[in-house]
Amino acid sequence: MQLRLGFNSGVAFSLGAGLPAGVVLGITGLIIGALALFTWRATGTATRTVRLALALVLGGAVANFIDRAPDGVVTDYLHTGWFPTFNLADVFITGGAVVLIVATLTGRDRIEVWETPEVAARQVRGPHDN
């Protein structure tokens, strides 16, 4: 791992690098807003693992958005030699996506009905006990 300064005017893998900075900023802002809304709505039913994954993705996206806002570029500085240069926010986004995929594939992406305290209490007492 080396430190190598780079500036990316596009998004992942420089996609959209030819677009005006305002367009890239606007589109990423809309995507972040939609992701934030989804995350907020999902927290009530999501497992802790999924909430962690969504927080990582959202945190990384917001960090890149803040970095891009003043001058239209994201500062990249981590270089492996075999992969494009990236930054810590990219690590959070990728890590969150990996955690979300693994949670989904292993079935740890949803709370089972018996895991909620209200349902567990009802099952212990019985459906008609008060």
C-alpha positions as CSV (number, residue, x, y, z in Angstrom):
1,M,0.0,0.0,0.0
2,Q,1.4,3.4,-1.0
3,L,0.2,6.9,-0.7
4,R,-0.3,8.5,-4.1
5,L,-2.2,11.7,-4.5
6,G,-5.0,11.6,-7.2
7,F,-8.1,13.6,-8.0
8,N,-11.2,12.0,-9.4
9,S,-13.8,14.2,-11.1
10,G,-16.1,11.2,-11.7
11,V,-17.5,8.6,-9.4
12,A,-16.4,4.9,-9.1
13,F,-13.6,4.1,-11.5
14,S,-13.8,7.7,-12.9
15,L,-17.3,7.0,-14.4
16,G,-18.8,10.3,-15.5
17,A,-15.5,12.1,-15.3
18,G,-16.4,14.1,-18.4
19,L,-19.6,15.5,-17.0
20,P,-19.8,19.0,-15.4
21,A,-19.0,18.9,-11.7
22,G,-22.5,20.3,-10.8
23,V,-24.2,17.4,-12.6
24,V,-22.0,14.8,-10.8
25,L,-22.6,16.5,-7.5
26,G,-26.4,16.8,-8.1
27,I,-26.8,13.2,-9.1
28,T,-24.7,11.9,-6.2
29,G,-26.6,14.1,-3.9
30,L,-29.9,12.6,-5.1
31,I,-28.6,9.1,-4.7
32,I,-27.3,9.9,-1.2
33,G,-30.7,11.4,-0.3
34,A,-32.5,8.2,-1.5
35,L,-30.0,6.0,0.4
36,A,-30.5,8.0,3.5
37,L,-34.3,7.7,3.3
38,F,-34.0,4.0,2.7
39,T,-31.6,3.6,5.6
40,W,-33.9,5.6,7.9
41,R,-36.9,3.5,6.9
42,A,-35.1,0.2,7.1
43,T,-33.6,0.6,10.6
44,G,-36.8,-0.5,12.3
45,T,-36.8,-3.9,10.8
46,A,-33.1,-4.4,9.8
47,T,-30.7,-6.5,11.8
48,R,-27.7,-4.9,13.5
49,T,-25.5,-6.2,10.7
50,V,-27.6,-4.6,8.0
51,R,-27.7,-1.3,9.9
52,L,-23.9,-1.4,10.2
53,A,-23.6,-2.1,6.4
54,L,-25.9,0.7,5.5
55,A,-24.2,3.1,7.9
56,L,-20.8,2.3,6.3
57,V,-22.1,2.9,2.8
58,L,-23.9,6.1,3.7
59,G,-21.0,7.4,5.7
60,G,-18.6,6.8,2.9
61,A,-20.9,8.4,0.4
62,V,-21.5,11.5,2.5
63,A,-17.7,11.8,3.0
64,N,-17.0,11.7,-0.7
65,F,-19.9,14.1,-1.3
66,I,-18.4,16.6,1.2
67,D,-14.9,16.1,-0.4
68,R,-16.3,16.8,-3.8
69,A,-18.5,19.8,-2.9
70,P,-15.8,22.6,-2.9
71,D,-14.0,21.9,-6.1
72,G,-15.9,19.1,-8.0
73,V,-13.3,16.4,-7.4
74,V,-12.7,13.7,-4.8
75,T,-9.2,13.3,-3.4
76,D,-7.8,9.8,-3.7
77,Y,-4.6,8.8,-1.9
78,L,-4.5,5.0,-1.3
79,H,-2.7,3.0,-4.0
80,T,-2.1,-0.7,-4.1
81,G,-0.2,-0.9,-7.4
82,W,-2.8,-3.2,-9.0
83,F,-6.0,-1.3,-8.4
84,P,-7.1,2.3,-9.1
85,T,-6.2,4.8,-6.4
86,F,-9.0,5.3,-3.8
87,N,-9.6,6.9,-0.4
88,L,-10.9,5.8,3.0
89,A,-14.5,6.7,2.1
90,D,-14.3,4.3,-0.8
91,V,-13.1,1.6,1.7
92,F,-16.2,2.3,3.9
93,I,-18.6,2.1,0.8
94,T,-17.0,-1.1,-0.4
95,G,-16.9,-2.7,3.1
96,G,-20.5,-1.8,3.7
97,A,-21.5,-3.3,0.4
98,V,-19.6,-6.5,1.1
99,V,-21.2,-6.8,4.6
100,L,-24.6,-6.2,3.1
101,I,-24.1,-8.9,0.4
102,V,-22.8,-11.4,2.9
103,A,-25.7,-10.7,5.3
104,T,-28.2,-11.2,2.5
105,L,-26.6,-14.4,1.2
106,T,-26.4,-15.9,4.8
107,G,-29.9,-14.9,5.7
108,R,-28.7,-12.4,8.4
109,D,-30.4,-9.5,6.7
110,R,-33.8,-9.9,8.4
111,I,-35.1,-10.2,11.9
112,E,-37.0,-13.4,12.5
113,V,-40.4,-12.9,14.0
114,W,-39.5,-14.6,17.2
115,E,-36.5,-12.2,17.7
116,T,-38.6,-9.1,18.4
117,P,-39.2,-8.6,22.1
118,E,-43.0,-8.1,21.7
119,V,-43.5,-11.4,19.9
120,A,-41.2,-13.3,22.2
121,A,-43.1,-12.1,25.2
122,R,-46.4,-13.1,23.6
123,Q,-45.1,-16.5,22.8
124,V,-44.0,-17.1,26.4
125,R,-47.3,-15.9,27.8
126,G,-49.5,-17.4,25.1
127,P,-51.7,-15.4,22.6
128,H,-54.7,-15.0,24.9
129,D,-52.9,-14.4,28.3
130,N,-52.7,-10.9,29.6
